Amino acid sequence: MVLSKQLGQLIAAISGLVIGLSGFINLPAVKVASQELLNWGVVLGAFALGLGFANMLKIHGMKMFRGSGSERAFSLILVGSMLVMVVVGLVQGIQSANYKFLYNSFLVPLDSTIFSLIAFYIASAAYRAFVARNIDAAILLVTAVIVMLGRAPVGELIWSGFPPVTDWILNVPNTAGQRGIMIGAALGAIALSLRILLGIERSYLGRG
């Protein structure tokens, strides 16, 4: 077990180092090795997708035989739909008329339905966040109201200055905040990469 974890750690460190150096060193050997490792990553991703497919079949298969009435029905619909899409895609191809019919007639409307339901959760979260309990929440409330009025046609009817103020908020403070978040995320990614390369971060190897 210890030897396998050390081997996995060594593979991760070498792979990360080669792929990272390919962005800074213009050597053909490094470029080729980096591209080969990226291709292997695509293959590993395909195997991970297959593993997730098998795991979903296992979990919902158990629910179909041991679950309650509603759980059994939902699991049966999920597994049946998934198998139909997989079989049609493998046999006839993803460009076939039947596959496109299933995709456009079932998956696309379901996606639209889920996103429309998410809008209600967003509205509920916005209502709770916009309660001016302190100065920060009050600034958030005022800014959100100005942006919403600047983007809605009724806002310009109320005051013609809402659209310019909204554009300034989106282009100046919002852009500055987004750049700060992106810089912080990049620094975090660099720190995590260094921890993996140095062997400090080992959570990806599993427990123990």
N, C-alpha and C positions, 0 to 999 in steps of 0.2 A: 504494500500500500504506500509506504513512504517512498520507495523507488519510483513508482508510477507517478506520484505527485511531483517528485523532483524532475522527472522526465517531461511531464506536462508543463512545468514551470520553465524548463529550459527551452522547450519548443515555442512557448508563448514569448519568451524574451527574445529569442533569435528572430522569430517572425516579425515581431513589433519593431525590432532594431533595423531589420532589412527594409521593411516598408517605410519606416521613418526616414532612413538615410536616402531612399530613392528620391525624396523630395528636395534633398540638399546636395547630393553628389551625382554628377552627370557621368556615371560610368555604365557602359552597356551591360556588364555582368550584374550590377546591382539592379538596373532597370528590369532585366529579364527575370531575375530571381523574385523581385517584388511583384511583377505581373503574374508569375507562376503561383505565388502564394495567394494572391487575390483570386485567381481562378480556383485554387483549392478551397478558398473560403466560400465561393459560390456553390461548389459541390457539397461542402459541409452544411451550408444553409439548406440545400435540397434534402439532405438526410434529416436535418432537424425538423423540416416541414413534414416529412414522412413520419417521424417520431411523434410529432404533435397530432397528426392524423390518427395514428394508432392509439395514442393516449385518449383522444376524444372518443373513439369507438369503444374503448374499454370502459370509460366512465359512464357514458350514456347507454352503453349496452347493459351495464349493471342496473342502471336506473329503469330501463325498459322491463327488466325481469323482476326487480325487487322494489322499485319505487311505488309511490302512490299513483292515483289515477291521473292527476294533472302532470306530475313529473314524467310518468310513462308516456303520456301523449306528446308532450313537448320534446322529449328525447327521441321518440319515434319519428316525429316530423323532422327534427334536425338531422338525424342519421340518414333518414330516407332521402332528404333533399341533397345532402352532401354526397351520398353514393350515386344518385342520379347525375349530378353535375360532373363527378369524377368519371363515371362510365361514359357519358356522352362526350366529354372532352377528350378522353383517351381513345375512344373508338372512332369518332367522327371528326375530332379536331376542334380547336377553339374558334375556328373561323367558319364552322358549319352553321347551317340555318337553324338547326335544332338547339345548338348551344347558345347562339345569339338570342333565340326566342326565350329560352330559360333565363338568360342573363337579363335581358331587357324587360321581360314580363314579370319577373319575380324579385331579382336582386336589386335592381334599380329602384322600384317602388318601395321596397323595404328599407333601403338606405334613406330615401327621402322621408319616410315615416319616422325613422329613428332620429334623424336630424331635426325634424319638426318637433318631436317630443323633447329633445335636448333644449330647444328654445325656451320651454317652460321652466326647466331647471335653471337655465341662465337667468331668466327673469326673476325667479325666486331668490337666487344667490345675489343678484344685483340689488334687489329690494332690501335684503339683510345687510349688504355692504354699504348701502347708501344712507344708513341711519347715522346721522351726525352726532356720534357719541363724543368725539374729540376733534381737535383741529385737523388732524390728518384725514379723518373720515369726512369732515366738512369740505375740505379741499377736493377730495375725490368726488363728493356729491355735486359740488358746483361745476367742476370740470366736466363730469359726465353729462350733466344737464345741458351745458353749453354745446358740447359736441353733438349730442342728440338733436338739439334744436338747429344746429348748423347744418346737419345732414338731412333733416326733414324739411319738406316744402313749407310747412306751417311756420317754421322758425324764421324764414326770411320774411314772411308776411308780418310777423310780430316785430322784428327789428332787422334791418338790412345788414347790420354789422355782425350777425351771428356767423355767416359763412366765412368771412375773413378771419375772425377770431378762432374759429374751428380749424381752419387751415394752419394758422400759426401754432396752435396747440399740437396738432398732429405732426407738423414739420420740425418744430424746435424742441419742446420738452419731451414729447413722445419719442422722437428719434434719439434724443440724448439718453433717455431711459433704456430704450432697446439696445443701444450700443453698449451701455454699461452692463446690461444683462448678458449680452453676447461675449463681452470681454471676460466677465466673471465665469461664464460657462466654459470659455476656451482655456482660461487658467486652471479651472477645475479638471478639464479633460487632460491637460498637460500634466498636472500633478498626479492624476490617476494613472496615466501612462507611465510616468517615471516610477511610481510605486510598483506597477506590474513588472516593468523591466528590471527593477532592482530586487524583486522577490519579496517586497514588503506586503503587497496586496495579494492574498491567496484565496480569496473567497470564491473565485471562479473555478477552483479545483475541487470544490465541495467541502462538506463538513469534515471535521476531524484533523 
